[in-house]
Amino acid sequence: MNPQDLFEILIREHADMLMTYLRSVVRDPGMADDLFQETTITAWRTIDRFDRTRPFGPWLRGIARMLVLSARRGANRLPRLCEEETLLRIEDRMNEVHKLPGDTLDDKLSALRDCLDRLPETCRSAVDLRYQEELLPAEIVERLGVNAETVKKRLQRARCLLLECLGSKLSTLGT
């Protein structure tokens, strides 16, 4: 197998993860697409620097992180690009997800979707408003007609239930 074919396989294997990472730090889908392309081009050009004893995904996200920071420095009015500290925290979380049982990101996302479907309706509506509609907690209070502590408690309970459910589902995938 030639190097180009091998690189293409690696990129395909990590494309969803890379796009998830970029969309979590850049709200503009067009910019995320541009950064995805720039990341893959940079990876191809610098593949000789890749340490084959290490995982490919974190190396690829490292390239993306540097490009996001560069884009942030290059323009003052870019939509919601993250600070470096935030990028590092997201990278740490992505590494944790990578270590979870389950062969692919799709397996893990499928488990998450199933766990979301199992949430009690009060928790599910709070999660949908916060993470799907990207409402701030104060806006959720207004939308649901409950107090701020109730919203916080519902989101906290949902996170705990999701963590428990995912742990259970992914441990069975790994066996």
N, C-alpha and C positions, 0 to 999 in steps of 0.2 A: 504494500500500500504506500502510495507516495505521500509526502508531507502535506500537500494541499488537501487530499482526501481525508487524512487524519484530522487536520485542523477543522475541516468542515463538519466532521462528526462531533468533535468536541464543542464547537459553537452551537450546533443543533441541540446537543444534550444540555447545554447551559443557557440557551436563549430565553426560555421562560423565566428562569431565575434572574437573569440579567435584566430583563424588561421589568420584572416585579421590583427589583431593586431601584431601577431608574425611575419608575413611576411613583415609588414611595418617596423619592426625594425631589422630583420635578413634577409639578402639577400640569404643565402644558404637554399634552400627548405628542404634539409635533416636535417639541424640543427633546422629549424622551426618545422618540424615534431617531432623531439626528444624533443624539449622544450614543444610542445603541450602535448605529452604523459607525460612528467615529471610534467607539471602543473596539469593535471587531476589526476595523482597519488597523488601528494601533496595535492590537494583539497580533495580527498577522505580520506586521512589520517588525515586531519585537519578539517574535516567538522563540528566537534563539536565546533570549534571556530567561525564558521560562524554565524553572527548576522542576524537572520531571519527577522528583521525589516528593513533590508537594501537590496538593489538589489544584486543579485548573480553575474551579469556580472562584475561590478567593483571589487568585491572581487576576482573573478577568474583572472582578468587582473592584480590585485595587486600581486598575486602569480607569474604570468608569468613575471611581471616586475622584481621581486626579483630574479627569476631564470636567466633571461637575464643578469642582473647585476653580478650575481655570475659567470656565464659562461664567462663574459667579464673579470672579475678579474682573473679567473682561467687559461686563455690562452692569450698569447700576440698576436697571429696571427689569431685570429678569424675574419671572414669576416664581416666588417661593423656593428658591434654592437653599439647601440646608447649610448650616455651619459645619465646619470640619468635625467638631465633637459629635454632632448629630449623625453625620455620615458614619463615623466610627461605631457609634452605638447600633445603628442599623446593620452595619457589617457584622458586628458581634452576634446580633439576632439571626442574621442570615446563616452564619456559621453554625449556630445552635440548631436551626432548622435542618441544615445539611446533615448534621450528626444524628437526627432522629431516624428511627427505623422507617422503612418505606423506600422503595427503589427510586422513585422519581418525585419531583415537585408536584406533578399531577396527582400522585397517590396521596401526598400530604394535603393538597388542596381539596381533594375529594373527601378526605376524612374531616377536614375543617367544615366543609359545606354540610356534611351529614350531622356533625355536632351542632352547627348553627340551627339546623332544622329541628333539633331535639330540645332547644332552649325553651323554657316557659315563655309564653307570649309577651309578658311584661318585660322580660329581659331582652327578648329578640327585638322588640320594637325600639328599645333604647339603643341597642347595638346598631340596628339599621339606620336610625337617625344620626348616630354619632359617626359611624364608619362608612356607610353607603352614601348618605346625604351630606356628610361632613359638617353637621351642625355643631355649634358650640354648646356646652352644657346649658347655658342660659337660654338658648333657643329651644333646646329639648324640653326644658322646664315649661316654657310657654306653649310648645306644641302639645305636650302630654297633659298639661294642666296639673302637674304635681310639683312638690317643692324640690329644691336643689339637692337636699340630702337623699331624697328618694331616687333621683336620677343617679347620683353617685353610687348609692347602694345597689341599684339594678345593674349598673355597668360593672361594678366590682363583683357581684354575684355571677354575672354572665362570664366574666373572665375566668373566675374560679371553675365554673362548670365546664367551660371550653377546655381549660387546661386538663381537668380530670378526664373528660371525654377523649380528647386527643391522645393523652398518655395511654389510655386503654386501647384505643383503636390502632395507634401506631405500633404499640408493642406486639399486637397480634399480626401486623403486617410484617414485622421483622422476623417472625418465626416460621 
